[in-house]
Amino acid sequence: MPHPLSSTSDPSVFRIGVMTMDVEGQDSEAFSALVRDGVERFKQTIPAEHRLETEIIAFNGPHLTPGAGSYSPLDFFQIAFAEKAERNIQFLLVVTEVDLTASTRAYTLALPSQLTNIAILSTKRLDPGFWGEGNNHDIAARRLSALLLHSFGKLVNLPPSSDPDNAMHPLERVEDLDRMERLDEKQWARVDRVLPREAHERRTRGARLPFILSTLLRDAPEIVRALIRANPFKLVMSLPTMVAAGLSVIIVLLFSAETWDVASAVSIGQVSLFALVSVLAALFVLYRAFALDAVMSRDRYLAETTVVTISVTLLSLAITLLLLFAGFGLLMYLGIVSVFPGKLMETWPTVDPAVRTLDHVKLSLFLASMGILAGSLGGRSDSRDLVRGVLFIDEES
């Protein structure tokens, strides 16, 4: 028996799956009723002539652990990423009844990922009863419908609207959802235009290498946009543990005579090769720490979305590591030429005095490589924040 929303459906229809994840199960019936009513209202906002089909999917029993009272959106994302590939759904909106952690705020209502066409939504704060007022199922359902429409608009890359009654108005407070109930005709026309591109619906069962290469070429502009949106310069700031671990190692090595022997003895080619291997090893460690694999369905289909997501994640991590490597190297070089005693440069190395600019460059590259290696091993916990910055649009409230 095929899954709901499986590939046996009309290929001209784009599918929106609303997956419920009842984590704590404290009032499952009320949560299910809220989602059903919210989705029905959401369906009514979609004009009949548009090629969108919406269906609720239940995913029971995810075993997640909260941190500081909230749950990590990445935990839901990992489940959703696999389910989206298995069910062949173009857009997946995951709805849970628990609070979601935010990067800069106390909580978040929704975190959409344009890269993967997955959004994680929370109903925790939608009911006025949460804020000390009387419980109101109708208001909560209307807010959920608006949040679903807002998140779907983010997935198809609709621009923000200055109209507070529009679903794409910037979402600052829960009460804003009371007005954000519609998209206008121009926005729906844009949705129709971009759906074939934004849905990433292509799949393959065989000849995966040609499929991967063609996908990278076809989706190159989107991959570049995703890299720019992830902003590797900003991602470096989400690696405090890795930076601290790397700096602690290279500062100790800087004041080691054996390290200066390396600077004197090795060639620039050798230290450059060591630097390349170090960055690749750190990339592997950080990527595997999150374990975002190339998910395929049980019938061995590989989806275009999966290829794009893996590519952007790896490229973002690689550029971030290269920036960190450059920062370590520049910091060490400045430290060597500005504050390190010249007498030690002459007397520590047992091969030749390390007083030339080339020696300082080689030493800086070697120290930066060691910093990247040590940081990737000591700061693996940072990888979740790093991947979150790549996958999610973080301006949501």
N, C-alpha and C positions, 0 to 999 in steps of 0.2 A: 504493500500500500504506500503510495508516495506521500512525502511530507506535505503539509500545507504550504502553499506558495512555492511548490517545486517547479522544476524546469518543464513540466508537462503543461503548465499554464500557457495562456496566450502570450507569445513572445513580444507582441506589440504593447503589452501592458507592463508598466513598471510597478514593482511590488514594494510596499512599505510594511514591514513586519513590526508589530509592537509587542515586545517580549517582556512579560512580567517576571520579576525575580523577587519573590517574597522571602526575604532573608531571615527575619526574626519570627515571622508567623504569629505575631501577637493578636492580630485581628484580620485573618486572611480573607474572610468573607467580605468585610468592609473594603479592604484594599482591592479585591477583585471587582466589586461592584463599582468602585470609583474609577478604575481603569476602563471597565466596559462603557460606562456613561461618558467618560472623557473621550474615548476613541469614537463613539457614535457621534458626538458633537464635532470631533475633528473631521470625520468623514463628511459631515454636512457642510463644512467650510470648503471642500474641494468641489469645484464645478463639475457637473456630470460629464461634460465633454472631454475632460482631461483623462489621460491614460494612466491613472493611478489606482491601485488596488490595495486596500488596507485590511489586515487581519491580525487578531490577537493570538500570540503564541505564549504558552505558559512554560517556564523553565523552573522546575521545582527543586528546592533544596540546595542552593549553592552554600557551601560552608565557608564563610568569610569571617575574618577577625577584625573588629573595629580598632581604630587607633585614635586615642583622645576623643572618644565619643562619636566618631564619624568613620565611614568606610571609604576605602580608596577607590576612585573611579577605575583605576587600572585593573583591579580585581574583576570588576564587572566586564571590562573591556576584553580581557583575555578569554572569558567564556563567550562573549558575544562574537568575537572575531572567528572562533571556531564554528559557532552555530550559523553564522552568516554564510560561511563557505559551504557548510553541509546542506543548508536549506535553499541555497541559491536565491537569496533575497538581495535586491539592489540597495535598499535602505533599511536599516535596523535601528529602532528606537527602543532602548532598554529602560523600563520603568521599575523603580524599586521604592519601597516604603521607608527606607532609612536615609539618614543624612549622608551627604557626600562631602569629602574634604575638598577644600579650595586651596590654591597656592598662596593667595594673599588676603583672603577673607575668612570669616568664621565658618562659612558654609557655601555651597553652590547649589542652585536649583537644577542646572543642566550643564553638561559639558559635551559639545558636539565635536566630532572629528571629521572634517571635510575630507581628509586623506583616505579614510576607511569607510565613509558613509555610515558611521555608527555614532549614536548619541546616547549618553547616559543621563537619565532624568530621575529626580527625586520628588515624591509626593509628600514628604515629611511635613513641610511647612505650608502646604497649599490650603489646608482647612483653617478657617478663622479660629477654630478651637485650639489650635496649637499656640496661638498668640493670646490666649486667655479670654477669647470671646466665645460665643455659643457655637457649637459644631454646626456646620452648614454644608451638607453633601453637595448641594447644587452649585454653590460657589466654588468648592474644590474641584468639581468636575469641569466647570467652565474654565477655571485656571489651568487645569491639566490640558484641556483641549488647546488653549492658547499656547501653552508651553510646547506641546507637540508640534504645532504649526510653526512656531518660532524656531524650534530645533531643526525641523525639516528644511525650513528656509535657509538656515545656516549650512546644512549639508549640501544644498544645491547652489551655494555661494551667492545668495541674494544679498544685495548691499543693504546697509542700515537705512531706516526711514526716519524722518524727523516728525512724522505724524504719530502722536501718542496712541491713536486708535489702530495703527497698523501693526501687524504681527512682527515686523522686523524693526520696530522701535527698540532702542537700547534698553535692556532689562536691568533695572537698578533695584527695585523693591518687588516683593511678592504682589503688592497691590497693583503694580503696573499691568499685571496679567488680566485684570478685570476689564481693561479697555482694548488690549491687543488681540483682537478676535478675527482679523481678516487680512487677506492680501488683495491688492487692487488688480484691475484687469491687466495693466502693464506687467505687473509682477508675475501673474499667471502665464502671460504670453512668454515671458522670459523663461519661466520654468519649463514650458513646452519646448523651447528652443534648446535649452541646455541639458535636458534629461538624458538624451542618448550619450552625451559626452560625460556627464557627471555620474551616471549610473555604473560605469565600468563593468558592463554586463558580459564582456567576452570571457569565454572559458575554453580550456583545452584538456584533453585526456592524454594525448600523445604529442610527440615532437615538442617537448617543453622548451628546449634551448631556443629554437627559432621563435616560439611564442614569447619567451622572455625578452629576446632581443627586439622583436617587433613592438612589444609593449613599451619598452624603454624609449624607442624612437617615437612612437605615436604619442606617448604621454610625457615626453620630455618637457614641454612648457609647464605642465602641471607639477612635475617633479621639481622644476626650478622654483615655481611659485611656493611650493610647500617648504623648500629649503629656506627661502627668504622669510616666510612666515615663521618658521621655527627659530630663525635668528641665532646661528651658532655663537655669536658674540654674547648674547644673553644666556645661552645654555651653559657657557663656561661658568657663569655666576651660580649655577645650580649644582656645582661640584665642590662644595666646601670641604667635605671629608677627603676627597681625592687630592685637592690642592694642598691641604694640610699634610697628608701622608707623603705626597711627593716632595714638598719643601723640606720636611723634616729629614728626609733621606739625603737629598742633594746638598743641604747645608753641612751635614756631617761629612759627606764625601769631599766637599770642597776643601776641608781642612785636614785631608788625609794625604800623606806623601805618595802613597801608592797610586792615588788618582792622578796626580801630576805626572807620574811615570807613564801612565797611559797616554796622556796628552803629548808627551815627547816621543813615544815609541810608535804609536799607530799612525797610519796614513789617513788623509782626509777621506779617501774612498772607503776605507774600513769603518771609520766612525760613522760615515753617512749610511752605510749598509746596516750597521747596528741600530741606528736611529730609525730606519724604515722598518726593520723587524720589530723593534720595540713598540712603535705606533700600531702596527698590525696586530701584535699580541695583545696590547691594551684594548684595541677595538673588539677583538674576539672575546676577551674577558667581560667587558661591559655589555656587549650584545647578548652573550649567553646568560648573564646574570638576570636579564629580563625574560629570556627564552621566548621571544616572539618569532616562532618558526613559520616556515612557508606552509601554512595550513592548507590541506586539500580535503575534499569531501571523501566519504568512504568509497565512492565510485571513481576516485582518483582524478577528479577534475581539478585543475589549477585555475584560479580566477585572476582576472586582470587586476582587481583591487589588491590582491595579495602581493603580486609582483611590485606594484607601485608602492605599497606600504613598506615592504621589506627594503626596497631601494632607497626610499627617502630616509628611513630610519638609519640604515647603514651609512649613507652619505652624510647625514647630519652628525652622527657620532664621529665619523672620520674627520670632518671639518672641525668639529669642536676639539677633538684630541690634537689636531695639528695646531690650532690656535693656542691650546694649553702648552704644547711642546714649544712653540715659538716664544710664549711668555716665559717659560722656565729658562730657555736658552738665552733670551735677552737679559733677563734678571741676573743670571750667572755671569754673563759677559761683562755687564756693567759693574757687578761686584768685584770681578777679577781685576779690571783695569782701573777701578777707582779707589778701592779700599784694601786690596790684598797687598801685603808687604812685598816689595820687589826683591828683598834679600832672600825670602823664602822661595820665590820663583826660581832663583838662581841655584839654591843649595838643596832643595828637596828632591828634585828628579835625579835619579842615579845614572840616566843615559846622557841627557843634554840639559842645559838650563832651559826652562820653559818661559822664555821672555819674548818670543816673537808673537806677532798678531795671530799667525796661523796656529800656534800652540794654544792660544787663548780660545780661538774659534773651535778647535778640536775638543778642548776641555769642556766648553759650554755645550757642545752637541752631546758629548758623552754624559754630562750631568743631567741634561734635559731628558735624555733617553732613560736614564735610571729613574728620574722623577716620574715619568709617564708609567713605567713598569710598576714601580712601588705604589704609585697612586691608584692604578687600576686594581691592584690586589687589595689595597687597604681601603679603597673607597667604592667598593662594588655596590654598597647600599645607595649611592648617589644615582645609580643607573635608572632607578624607577622615576625619580624626578626628571632626569634627562629625557627619558622616553616619553614621559607625560608632556613635556614641553614640545616634543616633536609631533605627537599625535593629536593633542587637543587644542582647541581655541580657548585661550585662558582668560578672555575678557568677560566671560559669563558671570552673572551674579549668583 
